[in-house]
Amino acid sequence: MKHFFNRRETIVTEALDGLLLTSSAGRLARLDSFPDIKVILRADWDKSKVAIISGGGAGHEPSHAGFVGKGMLTAAVSGEIFASPSVDAVLTAIRAVTGPKGALLIVKNYTGDRLNFGLAAEKARAEGFDVEMVIVADDIAIPGINQPRGVAGTLFVHKIAGYHAEAGAGLKTVAAQAAAAARDIVSLGMSLSTCSVPGQAHEDRLGANEGELGLGIHGEPGVERIALQPVVDLVATMTERLAARLDGAHDQALLINNLGAVPPLEMGVIANAVLSSPVTRRVRLIVGPAPMMTALNMNGFSLSLIRLDAAREAALKAAVGPHAWPPVAERHDIAIVPAPDKISGRDEVASASNDSRSRRLLTAVCEHLISLESELNRLDGRVGDGDTGSTMATGARSVLSRIDTLPLKDAGATMASIGEILSTSMGGSSGVLLSIFFTAASKAMAEKADIAAALLAGLDRMTFYGGAGIGDRTMVDALAPALAALASGDVAAAAKAAATGAQSTKAMLKARAGRASYVGEKDLEGVPDPGAVAAAGVFEVVAALA
């Protein structure tokens, strides 16, 4: 897989410097032991309170350095990608930030982290530092395992420990609160792909229709492979297993973590599924969805739950310095506000009426556009953003679903209704342009009952607002010549003109409108404009039924 980096040997240090350069001045700093020892710490730290130190291998960004700041971590120690930092690095961090009130190390339960942080703690104690360590083992993926992994639930511990330390609590109290929190966290992750480490050959062990449940945050295999299913079913499996590990009827806080590569749109779908599942009847606080403990570019997510009490709720809701910690939301229903009524004085929608010829024509056109969905998307994927087919099909399905409500005996009123349907359901530029087209055509029909002239009037308004003309490589290249031919009463000639216009766009190496205007000549060559292809398809159907 492709990655943005210079050299594998410098990717971690360059990324940390990028974090420092983009953080507010005076908020973060690094030790001058960089790059051999990579420690990011609070620039405003005065050692007057308990220091909270965490860290681990890189590749989990924004963890861990992204959570350094007031109210969370005092310092983060970074290793190379997925590699624990050395004992010397951890010990250096302890020496740098620990004052009279001591330091708490928060460690994820991996052997390398336990050993390196543990030995560093012992050496620091020998030097006279007061150091405690809490190990987080929140992963429930493997039943009965003696040493569960530490995963995204660790962030709850960072937040709770940081809150008590910031409030001035002593080390014993901070450590006790952190340890108790760690015992009350359960986490489970799933992914549709393995992660890819920059500079290393990548091999995805999953099939096209497989996902992994219970995988770790370093790309290690999941506990089981599962068939690709709707999100609601995947979430149901995860939440059922999480619910089985919850004790009592206590309220919970939920953390929805993006493992690195899930688009925000899909994370929204995941969040909706999670918050519609039975287990979340017990959820009172929500953190995310957001990338917080990632696994490079893993296309997956994890869910973490922690039992709430008054102190933890206050800790999780408290404001902090690090921007990587998202604001905590309280569980709530979706607010619904009534849409305003139509402005009085506007024309009412004509009553439904049936006309067999109009119904047959409209049905055939819509069904043809739906059948072209994949092909139009394929063409648009080469010259645009790949959604023309879906956009056209969505509009066609909307018209079909409401065909019984259309005033089919009145062509002008039908065009007005179609314009209204497309304006609310189709979306994208095409939806707006076609809504303008049919709305303007309807107005022209009200003035003169001439369908061909009305459609030309619609085209005139569409090109006025859209800005495209013949030769600009859009649907206009098919529509304009077809409607001109239709004005003479020859439907077959109109269909031929539309087809010729659509084919002509193959040779147009410069688009002057639409998404294709951002595409280079080599990518446009030989590919017809998908909007023009759709328009030609419509006239083909009209001619066949004429």
N, C-alpha and C positions, 0 to 999 in steps of 0.2 A: 504494500500500500504506500501511497505517497504521503510525505510529511513536510512541514515547513521547519527546517533547521539548517544550521551551518555545518557543524561537526558534532558527531555523537558525544565526543569528549567534553564539549562545552555547553551542551543543551541545557543542563540544569542550572549552571551558574548564569547563563544568559537570561534564562527565564526568571530567575530570582532578581536579577538586576532590572528586568522589565517591570516586575512587581514594584520594586523600590522606586523606580523612576516615575511610575504612574500613580503612586500613593501620594496623599497630601504631604506637603513638606513638613518635616518635624514629627511625623507619625511613626515611621519605621526606619531602621538602620541595620547595617550588617557589621559583624566583627571584621577587623583587619586580617584575620586568619584566612579569609576568603582567598582563593577558591578551595583550598585543601580542606578547610573546616568551614562548613556552610551553616552559619547561625544568623537567623533574622530575629531582631528583638525590638521591643518598644524603644523609640528614641527618647521618650519622656520618662523613662523608668528611673526611680530614685531609690529603689531597694527598701522602701518603707513598709512594704506589705509582702505577703507570701507571694513568691514567684511561681507561676504556672508554666511548666515546660513540657512540650510534646514534640513529636516529630516522627520521622520514619523515612522510607524511600520516597523519592520524587515520583511523579506520575499520578498523584491523587489530587491535583490542584482543583480548588483553592487550598485544600488541606496540604500542608499544615501552616505554611507561612501566611496564607491569606486570612487566618484567624488570629494573627498576632495583633493585639491592640487592647485598649482599655476595656475591661470587663470580660476579656477572654484570655488568650495566651500571652504570657510575658515574652517568651522566646520559642522559636521552632528550630529544630535541628534537622537538616536535610541530608539524606544520602543520595547516591545516584539513583537512576530509575529502578524502582522496586527493590532497592538494596538498603538495608539498615545503615544509619550513620555509625561511624566508629565510636569506640569507647572514648577516645580523646576528644571527638567532636562534642559528645554529650557532656563530658566533664568540663570542657571549655565553656559550654553554655551555662552550666551550673555555677561555675566560678564568676561568670560575667554578670549574672542577674540576681544571685542569692544574697540576701542581706540577713539581718538579725532574726527575722521572722521565718526564715527557711524557704524551702522550695518543694513543690509537689511535681513529680514526674507522672504524666499520663501516657500509658504505653498500650498499644494494641497488641493482642495476644498472638504474636508471631515469634518464633524461636530467636531469630536474629535481634529483634527489638528487645525482647526480654533480657537476653544476655548482655547486649551492649549497654542498654540503659541501666540494667541491674548492676553490672560491674562499675559503671561510672558512678552510680549512687553509693556503692560501697567505698570507692576511692574518695568521693567527696566527703563522706562521713568521717573517714580517716583524717581528712584535712580540717575537720572541725565544722563542716557545714551541716545544718539540720535539714535532712532530706527524707521525704517519704515518696513511695511509688504506688500507684494504683494501676492495675492491669484490667483492661476492658476485653471481655470475651462474649460479645453479644450475638454472634452468629448462631442461629438455631438449625442451620441446614443439615448438619450431620447428627442424627439422634444418638445420644449416649456417649458422645466423644468426650474424652477427659479434658481436652484443651480446645474449646471452641475458638474460632478466629475472632479477632477484633475488627469490626467493620464500621459502617457509617454511624452506628449508635454512639461511637466514641465522641461525636460532636456534642451530644447531650452532656457528657461528662466535662468537656472543655467549658461549656457554657455555665454549668452549675458550679464547677470549681472556680471559674473566673469571677462569677458573681460574688461568692462568699469571700474570696480573696480581696476583691475590690472594696467590699464592705468593711474590711479590716479584721476579719476573723483570723484566729491563730491557725497554725499549720495542722494541729490535730483535728480541729473542727473542719477545716477545708478538706483534708484527706478523708475524714469520716463521711462527709457529705458526698464526695466524689466516689468513694468505694460503695456506699449504699446505692447511689444512682447506677453505677455499673452493674450491680447485681439485679437491678430491676429493668434492664433493657433487653429487648429481643429484636433481632433484625433478620431479614431474609432478602436475597437478591435474585434477579433473573436477567438473562441477556439473550439477544438474538444473534450475537456475534462474539468472537474473541477479540481481545484488544491487539493492537499492532504497535510494537516498540520501534521507535525511530532508529534507523540504521540496522535493523535486523530483518531477515526474511520472515514473511508472515504466511502462516498457513491456517486457514479457518477450519477447525475440526467439525463444524456444524454443517449439516445439509441445508438445502434451500428452504425446507419447511420444518426446521428444527430450532428449538431454543434450549437453553440450559437453565435449570433451576438450582439455586443454592451454590452458585459459583463465588469464588473469592474476588478480592479487589486487585489481584496481581496477575490475572489471566489464568489462574489454575482452574482445572475443569470443575464443572458443577457436579452436584450429587447425582443428578439424573437429567437425561435429555427428555424434552417433552415436545409434542407436536405443536406447530404454530397454530394458535387459536385466537378467537376474538379477545380483545383486552379484558373484557369483563370476566371471561373464563379463566384467563391467566391470573388475574387479580384474586378471583375467588379461591383458587388453589393456594395462593400465598397467604391470604388473610385467614383462611381456615387453619393453616399450620401455625400462624402467629397467635391466633386466638386460643389455640389449644395449650399454649405456653403461658398464658396470662393467669395470674393468681387473683382470686376474689373478683369483686365488682368495682374496682377502683377506676376512676377516670384516667385516661391516657393522653399523652402527647404523641403526635404522629409526625415523623420526619420522612418526607418523600424526596429521595435523592436520585439525581440523574447521574448515571455512571460514566457519562462523558459525551455520548454521541446521539442521544435521543433528541430530536427537534422539539422546540417548545410546544408546537402544535400537538405532538403526540404525548408530551408530558401532561398537557392539559387533559387529554383523553384519559390518561392513566389516573390522574388525580380525581377526575370525575368518577371513574370506576371504583377507585379505592374508597372514596367518601360516600359511595352508594352501597357499599358492602355492609353486611351485618356487624362486623367487628367495630366499625367506626361509630356505632351508636354510643360507644364508650369513649370516643375521642372528643376532647374538649379544646385542645390546642393543636395547631397545624403549622409545621415548618416546611417551607417549600411549596411546590416542587422547584428544585434548583440543583445545579451541580455543586455539591459540597464535598463529597468524598468520592472522587472519580477513579476510574481505572483507564487512564489515557483516553482512547476513543472507543471504549466499549459501548455497544448499542444496547444498553440495558438500564435497569433502575433497581433501587432497593427501598424497602420499607422498614422503618424502625419505630418501635413503640416503647415508651417509658411510663411507668406508673407515676401518677401525679399526687403531690400533696401541696399544701399551701406554700411551703418554702420553694419547692421545685417550680411551681407555677410562677412565682415571683421572679425566680432566677431566669427562667426561659423567656419571660416577657420583658425583662430589663433591657434597656437600650445599651448597645455596645459600640465600640469604635470601628471594628472591622466591617467593611461593606459586604464581605462574602456571607455573613450571617444574615439571612433574610428576616424581615419583620415577621413576628409570630402572629398568626391569625387565630381568633377564637372560632370554634365551629358554629356555623350559622346556616340558615336556609337562604336560598337564592331570593333576592329582593325583586319583586315584579311590579313595574309601574305601568298603569294603563296607557296604551297608545292613544294619542289624540284622535278625535273624530275628524272626518273630512271637513274642510272649511266650507261653511254654508255658501250656497250660490254656485258651487261647481256642479257640472252635469252629472247626473246619476248614471250608473252603469245600466245599459239597456237590459231588458228582461231576456231570459234565456229563450231561445227558439231553435227549432231544428230544420236543417236543410240537408237532405241526403247527399247531394253533390258536394256541398261545402265540407260536410263532415268527412266524406271519403277522401277529398283532396287534402284537407288539413291533417287527417290521420296518417295518410301515406307519406306526407312530407316529414312529419314528426318522427315516424318510425324509421324513415330513411336516415335522418340525422342521427338518431340513436345508434343505428347500425354502423355509422361511420366513426363512432367515438374512438375506437382504438387506432384506426388509421390516421385520423386527424391529430390525435395526440402524438403519434409517431412522427408525423411531419412537423408538428409544432415543436417537438423535442429537438429537432435539428435546426430550426430557424427561430425559435422563441422560447417560451417557458414551459411548453409541453402540456398545456391544458385546454387548447382550443376544442378538442373533441369532447372533453368532459363538460366544458362550458356550454357548448351547443346542445349536447345531450340533456343537460340539466334543464335548459330552457324548453326543449322539446317535450321532456317528460312532464314538466309543469303545465304546459298547454294541454297535453293529452289528459292529465289528471282532472282538468277543469273544463273539458270540452262540453260536458253536459250543461254547463252554466253559461256558455257563450251564445250570443244572439246571432246564430248562424244564418238566419234569413236576411240579415242586414250586414252587408260587407263592410261598410264604414264602421259600424258599431263593433263588429268582430275585430277589425284591426285595432280599434281603440282598446278593446279588452286584452288583446294579445300584447299590445304595448305596455299595458299596466302589469300584466303577468310577468313579462320579461324584466321590467324595471325592478321588481321585488324578488325574483327568484333566480335569475340567470347569473348575475354578477359579472365582474370583469368589464373591460372596455367594450367587448362585443355585446354584452347584455344591454349596456346603456345605449350604444349606437343603434342597435336593432329596436330598442324601445322608442328612441327618437324617430326612427324610420317609420314604424307603424303608427305612432301617435300623430306625426305630421301627415301621413297618408290618410288617416282617418279624418283629419280636419279638412283636407282637400276634397275628400269624398262628400263631406257635408255641403260643400259649395258647388260641386259638380259631380254627378254620378258617373265617373269615368275611372275605372280601376287602374288602367295603364297610366293615365295622367296623374292619378293620385299617388301611385307608387313612385313615379318620377319626382313628384313633389317631396315625397318622403326621402328619396335619395338626395335631393338637393339640400334638405335640412341636415341629413346625416353627414354629408361631406362638409357642410358649413361648420358644424360643431366639431367633427372629427378631424378635419384638416387634410384628409387624404383625397387624392384624385386618381384618375387613370394614370398608370405608370408608376405609382408609388408602392406597388407590391402589397396590396390589401384585397379584401373582398370586393372593393369597388371595381377592380379590374375585371371581375366577372359580372357584377351587378349592373354596371353602367351600360355596357353594350347589350346585355340581355334585355334590360328595360327599354332601351331605345328600339330594339327590334320588336318588343311586345307592343309598343305604341302603334305599330303598323298592323297589329292584329295577327301576326304570325308566331304562334307559340313554339313551333318547331324551330324557326329561325332564332327565337330567343334562347332556346336551349343550346343550340349550336354556338351562338355568340358567347354564352356563358362558359361553355366548355373551352372554346378557343381562348377566351380571356384568362381563364384559370391556367391553362397550359402556358400562356405567354409569360406568366410570372416566373417560370423556371429559368428564363434567360435574363431576368432582371437581377443584376448583381449588386444593386444598391437599393435598399428599402428606405423610403423617406417617411414612414409612419409605422407605428406599432413596435412591438418588441424586436421584430426582425431588423429594425433600423440600428440596433446595437450589435448586430452580427456581421462578421467579415464576409468578404466576397466568396472566399473558398467554401464557406459553410452554406451559402445561399445557392451556389451554382447547382442547377439541375433539380432543385427542390421546389415544387409549387407552393404558393401561399395556401395554408390550410383553410383560411377563411374564404378564399376564392374557390377552393375545391368544394367547400360546403355549399356555397351559393350555386355553383354549377350543378351539384347534386339535387338541389331543390328544383331547379328548372328542368332537369332531366325527368324528375317525377311528374312535374306539372305537364310536360309535353306528352308523357306516356298516358296520362289520364285524360288528355284533351279530346 
